[in-house]
Amino acid sequence: MDMDTQGRKRVLDGYDSINLDGIQEEMCPLLGVKCQFVMDTRKRPFGGSECVIVVLEDEERSKWAAFSATFDNPAQFPFIVSEWAEETQLRWTESYPALPQREKVIRSVARIVLDLLQIQNKEYTATSYITTLINRKIKRAENNKLPGATVSECLDQQSLMAGYLIPDLEDSPCVFVHGDLTAENVIVDEDFNVTAIIDLGFAEIIPLQFSACFPNFLTHEFESLHEPVEVEHGSGTDGPLVWRSRNTGMMRRDRAFYLRCVEEFSRGDSMLEAYYELLAAKDENKKLAAKVKELEETCENQKARLTTLTDSVLSRANKREYVANERFLNLVSAVADILPRFANEANQIRAQVSTESRNSKNAVTATGN
């Protein structure tokens, strides 16, 4: 696809085959009145990640919706017709908006997420849901259409499945999740009231125990903030649709506030309380994972320092300095305690220090005599 200077899509694979007049014809009987293209989208449509967006409006600006998942329609192309959301996309950075507005948006999004969870069914259990997904992978692997995975590996996943499920939530309802709560999909007015959530392209109904996650804008950001999002067709690249994970102090604060909002809004509803517990556990796991990584890095740094000290001490001609180097011995003990896999090496160093210390003392005694 290509973009013009204002970020609107000019070219999309198959775009020329879309009968825009057919969409207009489809909407007129649906609304019962005539409608027309507005905002110059007949010639210059807006762009989503993998779609083009045209805007039609009737005389009374009525609210309406329609869709077709096939090519058998007046537009001769699959389409979704939904209400146009006024106002602007949320802008969200480390320093913008200010704290009161940040909390206002976060509270609103938390409430919306919990409201969406009320859309539910009991079509399948958690086990049947995962089993279906794995079986699909197995079929793809059997047909060599699953790069990087084999049938055997898929079967291994299946055998490990039970260990990752929460038995108490096995028969909980399946709930609706948005799946793509980026800042660009949150519409706000000038006072930062959330007026709409858009783009349900990744929305799905899934078992409750798999539904808990933080909004994307509290955990990730685009490489280039607030630029039009596109996927380059045929070029083999993803353009600016590249995510990077962040965990800054402000993001941690935002997530903590979001979690408190979810806790507050879920009180008195057992299903929502279970959702909160899942989300809180996920947040705690992230904290633990970060702590483990920090400790591992500390251990590796300590081991590197220990290796340097060892080389330095062992290279000294006067072994009597070994005896006085308590800091070195303390470092050996500390690293051995933190890094179990280094214990054997630490014990060998301690033994070597002890032997060389005795030899040094004997040498001093012999010299004194």
C-alpha positions in Angstrom: 0.0 0.0 0.0 1.1 3.6 -0.4 0.4 6.7 1.7 -0.2 10.3 0.7 1.2 13.3 2.6 -1.7 13.3 5.1 -1.3 9.6 6.0 -4.2 8.3 4.0 -4.0 5.2 2.0 -3.9 5.5 -1.8 -3.2 1.9 -2.7 -4.2 -1.4 -1.2 -4.0 -4.8 -2.9 -7.4 -5.3 -4.4 -8.6 -1.7 -3.6 -9.4 -0.9 -7.2 -11.8 -3.9 -7.3 -13.9 -2.5 -4.4 -17.2 -1.1 -5.6 -17.5 2.0 -3.4 -20.7 2.9 -5.1 -22.0 -0.5 -4.1 -21.4 0.3 -0.4 -23.3 3.5 -0.8 -26.2 1.6 -2.5 -26.1 -0.9 0.4 -26.4 1.8 3.0 -29.3 3.8 1.5 -31.9 1.0 2.0 -30.4 0.2 5.3 -30.9 3.7 6.6 -34.0 4.4 4.6 -32.5 7.7 3.5 -29.8 8.8 1.1 -26.2 8.9 2.3 -23.0 10.4 0.8 -19.3 10.1 1.2 -17.8 12.7 3.5 -14.3 13.9 4.6 -13.1 13.3 1.0 -12.9 9.5 1.7 -14.4 8.6 -1.6 -11.0 9.5 -3.2 -8.7 9.4 -0.2 -9.8 6.8 2.3 -8.4 6.6 5.8 -6.2 3.6 6.7 -6.3 0.9 9.4 -3.6 -1.7 9.7 -4.9 -3.9 6.9 -8.0 -2.1 5.7 -9.2 1.1 4.1 -11.8 3.3 5.8 -14.4 5.4 4.0 -16.9 7.6 5.8 -20.6 7.9 4.8 -23.1 10.1 6.4 -26.9 10.4 6.1 -28.9 13.6 6.4 -29.7 13.0 10.1 -26.3 11.4 11.0 -28.0 8.3 12.1 -26.3 5.5 14.0 -26.1 2.2 12.1 -24.0 -0.9 11.5 -23.7 -3.6 8.8 -21.2 -6.1 7.6 -20.4 -8.8 5.0 -17.7 -11.4 5.4 -17.9 -12.5 1.7 -17.5 -11.0 -1.8 -21.2 -11.6 -2.5 -22.5 -8.1 -1.8 -22.9 -4.8 -3.7 -19.4 -3.7 -2.8 -18.0 -7.0 -4.2 -15.6 -7.0 -1.2 -15.9 -8.0 2.5 -16.7 -4.9 4.6 -17.8 -3.7 8.0 -20.1 -0.7 8.5 -20.1 0.8 11.9 -20.9 4.1 13.6 -18.3 6.9 13.1 -16.5 7.8 16.3 -16.1 11.6 16.7 -13.3 13.3 18.6 -9.6 12.2 18.5 -7.3 9.3 19.1 -5.6 9.2 22.5 -2.1 10.4 22.6 -0.1 8.6 25.3 3.6 9.1 26.1 5.8 9.2 29.2 5.0 12.9 29.8 1.6 13.3 28.2 -1.2 13.6 29.3 -0.7 15.0 32.8 -1.3 12.8 35.8 -5.0 13.7 36.5 -5.9 13.1 32.8 -3.9 9.9 32.8 -5.8 8.5 35.7 -9.1 9.7 34.2 -8.4 7.7 31.0 -7.2 4.7 32.9 -10.3 4.5 35.1 -12.5 4.8 32.0 -10.7 2.1 30.1 -10.7 -0.3 33.1 -14.4 0.1 33.5 -14.9 -0.5 29.7 -12.8 -3.7 29.8 -14.8 -5.0 32.7 -18.1 -4.1 30.9 -17.0 -6.0 27.8 -16.4 -9.1 30.0 -20.1 -9.2 30.6 -20.5 -10.3 27.0 -20.1 -14.0 27.4 -21.1 -17.6 26.5 -20.3 -21.1 27.6 -19.5 -22.5 24.2 -16.4 -24.4 25.5 -14.3 -25.1 28.5 -10.7 -23.9 29.0 -9.4 -27.4 28.1 -11.5 -27.8 25.0 -10.4 -24.3 23.9 -6.7 -25.1 24.2 -7.2 -28.5 22.7 -8.8 -27.1 19.6 -6.0 -24.6 19.1 -3.3 -27.3 19.5 -5.2 -29.6 17.1 -5.2 -26.9 14.5 -1.4 -26.6 14.9 -1.1 -30.3 14.5 -3.0 -30.3 11.2 -0.8 -27.4 10.0 2.3 -29.2 11.1 1.2 -32.4 9.3 0.8 -30.4 6.1 4.2 -28.7 6.6 2.5 -25.4 7.0 3.7 -24.6 10.5 7.3 -23.2 10.3 9.5 -23.9 13.2 7.3 -26.6 14.8 6.8 -30.3 14.3 3.9 -32.6 15.1 5.9 -34.1 17.9 6.4 -30.7 19.5 2.7 -30.0 19.2 1.9 -33.2 21.0 4.3 -32.3 23.7 2.4 -29.1 24.2 -0.8 -31.1 24.5 0.7 -33.3 27.2 1.9 -30.3 29.2 -1.4 -28.5 28.9 -3.0 -29.6 32.2 -0.2 -28.2 34.2 -0.9 -24.7 33.0 -4.7 -24.6 33.4 -6.5 -23.4 36.5 -9.0 -26.2 37.5 -11.3 -23.9 39.5 -11.9 -21.8 36.3 -12.3 -24.7 33.9 -16.0 -24.2 33.5 -16.0 -20.4 33.8 -17.8 -18.5 31.0 -16.0 -17.4 27.9 -15.7 -13.6 27.9 -15.3 -10.9 25.3 -11.9 -9.2 25.1 -10.9 -6.3 22.7 -7.5 -7.7 22.0 -5.9 -4.5 20.7 -6.2 -1.7 23.2 -3.6 0.6 21.8 -3.7 4.4 22.4 -4.8 4.7 18.7 -7.9 2.7 19.4 -9.1 4.8 22.3 -11.1 7.9 21.3 -11.2 10.8 23.7 -12.6 14.4 23.7 -10.7 17.5 24.6 -11.4 16.8 28.4 -10.0 13.3 28.1 -13.4 11.6 28.4 -13.3 8.3 26.6 -16.0 8.5 24.0 -15.3 5.3 22.1 -13.2 2.2 21.7 -12.6 1.3 18.0 -11.0 -1.5 15.9 -12.4 -4.9 16.9 -10.2 -6.7 14.4 -8.5 -8.7 17.2 -11.6 -9.1 19.4 -12.6 -12.6 20.5 -14.5 -14.5 23.1 -12.1 -16.7 25.1 -12.2 -18.6 28.4 -12.0 -16.3 31.4 -8.6 -17.7 32.6 -6.9 -16.6 29.4 -8.5 -13.1 29.3 -6.6 -11.1 31.8 -4.1 -8.6 30.3 -3.2 -5.0 30.6 -4.1 -2.6 27.8 -1.4 -2.4 25.2 -0.7 1.3 25.7 0.3 0.5 29.3 2.9 -2.0 28.3 4.0 -1.2 24.7 4.4 1.6 22.2 5.1 2.0 18.5 8.6 2.7 17.3 7.2 5.9 15.8 4.5 7.3 18.0 1.2 8.4 16.5 2.3 7.9 12.9 -0.2 6.2 10.5 0.0 2.4 11.0 0.4 0.3 7.9 1.6 -3.0 6.7 3.6 -2.9 3.5 2.2 -5.5 1.1 4.6 -7.4 -1.0 7.7 -5.8 0.5 8.3 -8.3 3.2 8.5 -5.7 5.9 6.2 -4.5 8.6 6.8 -0.8 8.3 6.1 1.1 11.5 3.9 -1.7 12.8 6.7 -2.7 15.1 6.2 -3.1 18.8 8.7 -2.6 21.5 8.1 -3.6 25.2 8.8 -1.0 27.8 8.8 -1.0 31.6 9.5 2.6 32.7 8.7 4.0 36.1 5.6 5.8 34.7 4.3 2.7 33.0 4.7 0.7 36.2 2.8 3.5 38.0 0.1 3.5 35.3 -0.3 -0.3 35.5 -0.5 -0.2 39.3 -3.3 2.4 39.1 -5.1 0.4 36.4 -4.9 -2.7 38.7 -6.4 -0.7 41.6 -9.2 0.5 39.4 -10.0 -3.1 38.3 -10.0 -4.2 41.9 -12.4 -1.4 42.8 -14.8 -2.0 40.0 -14.8 -5.8 40.4 -15.9 -5.9 44.0 -19.1 -7.9 44.6 -19.0 -9.8 41.3 -17.3 -13.2 41.6 -16.5 -13.4 37.9 -14.8 -10.0 37.8 -13.0 -10.7 41.1 -11.6 -13.8 39.5 -10.5 -11.7 36.6 -8.8 -9.2 39.0 -6.9 -12.1 40.7 -5.7 -13.3 37.3 -4.5 -9.9 36.4 -2.8 -9.2 39.7 -1.0 -12.6 39.5 0.2 -11.8 36.0 1.5 -8.4 37.1 3.3 -10.1 40.1 4.8 -12.7 37.7 6.2 -9.9 35.6 7.7 -8.3 38.7 9.2 -11.6 39.7 10.6 -12.2 36.2 12.2 -8.8 36.2 13.7 -9.5 39.6 15.0 -12.8 38.5 16.6 -11.2 35.5 18.2 -8.6 37.7 19.6 -11.2 40.0 20.9 -13.2 37.2 22.7 -10.2 35.8 24.1 -9.4 39.2 25.3 -12.9 39.6 27.0 -12.8 36.2 28.6 -9.5 37.1 29.8 -10.8 40.4 31.2 -13.9 38.7 33.1 -11.7 36.3 34.5 -9.7 39.1 35.4 -12.8 41.0 37.3 -14.2 38.0 39.2 -11.0 37.7 40.1 -11.0 41.3 41.1 -14.7 41.2 43.4 -14.1 38.2 44.9 -11.1 40.0 45.5 -12.8 43.3 46.9 -16.1 41.8 49.3 -14.1 39.7 50.9 -12.4 42.7 54.3 -13.7 43.6 53.9 -13.1 47.3 51.2 -15.7 48.3 51.1 -14.2 51.8 48.8 -11.5 50.5 46.2 -14.2 50.0 45.7 -14.6 53.7 44.8 -11.0 54.3 42.4 -10.8 51.3 39.2 -11.3 53.3 37.2 -9.2 50.9 38.1 -11.7 48.2 37.0 -14.7 50.3 33.8 -12.9 51.3 33.1 -12.3 47.6 33.7 -16.0 46.9 31.2 -17.0 49.5 28.6 -14.4 48.4 28.7 -15.5 44.8 28.6 -19.2 45.8 25.4 -18.6 47.8 23.7 -16.6 45.1 24.9 -18.7 42.2 24.6 -22.5 43.1 26.2 -23.6 39.9 29.3 -21.8 41.0 29.5 -23.6 44.3 32.0 -26.3 43.2 34.3 -23.7 41.8 34.1 -21.6 44.9 34.9 -24.6 47.1 38.0 -25.3 45.0 39.1 -21.7 45.4 38.5 -21.8 49.2 40.6 -25.0 49.4 43.3 -23.5 47.3 43.4 -20.4 49.4 43.6 -22.6 52.6 46.5 -24.7 51.2 48.4 -21.7 50.0 47.8 -19.9 53.2 49.3 -22.8 55.2 52.2 -22.9 52.8 52.8 -19.2 53.2 52.7 -19.5 57.0 55.1 -22.4 56.9 57.5 -20.5 54.6 57.4 -17.5 57.0 58.1 -19.8 60.0 60.9 -21.5 58.2 62.4 -18.1 57.3 62.1 -16.9 60.9 63.9 -20.0 62.1 
